[in-house]
Amino acid sequence: MRGGAERTRGCQRTAVLAAILALVATAARADEVTSKGTVLKGKVTGFSSTGLTIEPEYGKGSLVIEWKDVEDVKTDGPFQVLYGDDLEADAPLQGFTDGKVLVGGAAETATAIPTADIHSAVGIGPDGLTWKDELRSSWRYWDGSADFGLNLQQATTDTFGFLLGMHTTRVKAPTRFSIGGDYRYSTQQKQGSDKETIEDRAFGAIREEYDFTEKFYVFGAGDVTYDAIQKLSIRGIPKLGVGYNVWEEKLDETKRNFFAVECGGAWVYEGYFSGTGQIIDRAPLETRDHNDYFAVAFGAAAAYYFPYDIYAGWRFDYLPAVDNFTTDYLVRNALEISAPLIDPVSAKFSLLDEYNNNPASDADRNSLYLAFGLSIGW
């Protein structure tokens, strides 16, 4: 009995000692950031040209510290640092001096990287670079998502529909380039009736922006729409203009919170399916197979990143005809909200509302589209 008790106490002491050693080892491995004379210990989770993010060892959440407030930084683990046009360093941080981050195995041999040249940096796991890390290195200026949604109902009324989409953006100061599109299709069949298509719409857009001051930018954009329900065989809208950032908060090289307004010129062309064109008030009454007009392009856009990486983006376009702004005009509102589920998958909600004051002869002026699905980001 005595020997068993001694062995039990010995095991307990060993367990306590192991726990103490683990805590000491963890403390020794803690990253350190010196800011305004205070040494913060914890885990540096990433950094960019604007600053770094650290999760302190005490408390919950993370702190974002701008480089102007950083005096020194050291990490135990390596980082994948993307900088310059196509340069990369994979090593721990060994210090910070004269606006440069020291990245390398030792301070004496570390590479001094100016913070202004840093695109992004993320920690490298114990197994080394993953396929996502390799992809990030090759496509460092690109971000995007592939979207998928599905709805199905089998009851008195059967419905089936899906949404496919892809959007990508390249951000490299002072330019922003984006391209993307989506396709929506849905059918409905009531009991005892034939199946009918209630949604059949394709949309594609391309856009380039160039910042020529901190507040002002110029843009060129174009989009095309096919909508069988609205009798549109094609709608094409090229436009050029100037934008103004009313408010902007840069989070990193690719992410920003902002609100901007725009003004420019556009040309709107709408082609209709045969026999569904716009009615022309002439004697005798007839229809036209297309409509086109030059328009003033008013617009606004906003984006905001909430806590937990919840994202909301909004865009508004108002396109009144130059020579007939009370009759020929198009208004579009688009909203999307995404929330991360399991990296890299997010839940995504999108809303699109279009008001065409002069549509095809048997089409409604207003069309509203709602969708909820999954989005895979990169």
Protein Blocks (a to p, Z undefined) as FASTA:
>chain_A
ZZmmmmmmmmmmmmmmmmmmmmmmmmmmpccddeehiacddddfbdcfkbccdddfeded
dddddfklpfbdcdfbdcdddehjlbccddddfbdeehiacddfbfklpccddfklpmbd
cdddfkopafklmmmmmmmmbccdddddddddddfbdcddddddddddddddfbdcdddd
dddddddddehiacddfbdcddddddddddfbfkbccdddddddddfknopabdcddddd
ddddfbacdfblmbccddddddddddddddddehiaccdddddddddfbdcddddddddd
dddddehhiacdddddddddfklmmlnccddddddddddfbdcbdcdddddddddfbbcf
kbcfbdcdddddddddZZ
